[in-house]
Amino acid sequence: MTATNVTPQELNYANHSRDQYDDEIRRSIPGHRELHDRLAQIVHDEFHGSAIRILELGSGTGLTAERVLLLVPGSDYAGIDFSEVMAAHTRNRLSRLSVPPLTSRVICADYAQIPFWPVSERSDLVLSVIGIHHQGTDEAKKNVFRKVYNCLRGGGLFLFGDLMTFRDQRTAALNEALHYHHLVANARDEQSLREWAYHHKFQNALAPMESQMNWLREVGFRQVDVAYQKFNTVLVVAKK
Ligand SMILES: C[S@@+](CC[C@H](N)C(=O)[O-])C[C@H]1O[C@@H](n2cnc3c(N)ncnc32)[C@H](O)[C@@H]1O
């Protein structure tokens, strides 16, 4: 088995336009907007608008990249997405930014299969929002965290937003129930609910938040904190 537990084809991206996908992910990820508000606040407070080097794992349609790049004009951006459809959406979105990055490259590859440092050496910031939960095993997630640590400069930040579970079984069960309730309450229609519920139940590989924070510490991050949480949606900030 490869580290990544799905193929881009299994994720059905070709069936959505960019705007449709953006609408669906905003509806389907509890706290998607608030997580991005918090992430933007952190980028603002940490970098004060200076140009930085950014690597993003799983750039999707470029929503997260756009939010961040507008705060740090003149930055160097490298994104990786294993879906050609999504990589094209990111490129397209970034090419239309009112304040374009100095350089931007979006590579179509499985980030679990490639080294990061030739893509982005000594990054100031690594981003991944809803992009690591398809690493199918604990070991696969730890490998990604190790690679993130190694490509960051000292003091650099990893902003890791994702769907996670929890060690305490009652907390895990409650947040899972609330996640499905959110899907039912917010789905555009029944077909969309069918797809997102299937995706969550059979394609997502969630690991406990507490374990992932420990793995980040084990690979070397000196400060690891939760910056936002709603149900299974968590934003972890890890500082090298
Ligand atoms: C759900 S999107 C999220 C995009 C954006 N951050 C947001 O919140 O709207 C995550 C992206 O990660 C990509 N992805 C997942 N696993 C990947 C892997 N192993 N290598 C490269 N891309 C991956 C998917 O193709 C998808 O486009």
The ligand as a Gaussian input file, in Angstrom:
#p B3LYP/6-31G(d) Opt

LIG

0 1
 C       -9.592000      19.322000       0.354000
 S       -8.363000      20.234000      -0.504000
 C       -8.206000      21.589000       0.578000
 C       -7.753000      22.836000      -0.099000
 C       -7.762000      24.101000       0.734000
 N       -6.684000      24.074000       1.704000
 C       -9.090000      24.353000       1.413000
 O       -9.171000      24.230000       2.648000
 O      -10.064000      24.665000       0.723000
 C       -6.951000      19.228000      -0.183000
 C       -6.150000      18.872000      -1.391000
 O       -5.107000      17.979000      -0.961000
 C       -4.769000      17.185000      -2.059000
 N       -4.027000      16.012000      -1.557000
 C       -4.444000      15.084000      -0.665000
 N       -3.477000      14.175000      -0.461000
 C       -2.420000      14.551000      -1.233000
 C       -1.110000      14.012000      -1.455000
 N       -0.697000      12.906000      -0.841000
 N       -0.267000      14.650000      -2.308000
 C       -0.670000      15.793000      -2.939000
 N       -1.907000      16.335000      -2.772000
 C       -2.762000      15.729000      -1.924000
 C       -6.098000      16.866000      -2.712000
 O       -5.960000      16.557000      -4.086000
 C       -6.880000      18.174000      -2.504000
 O       -6.811000      18.989000      -3.644000

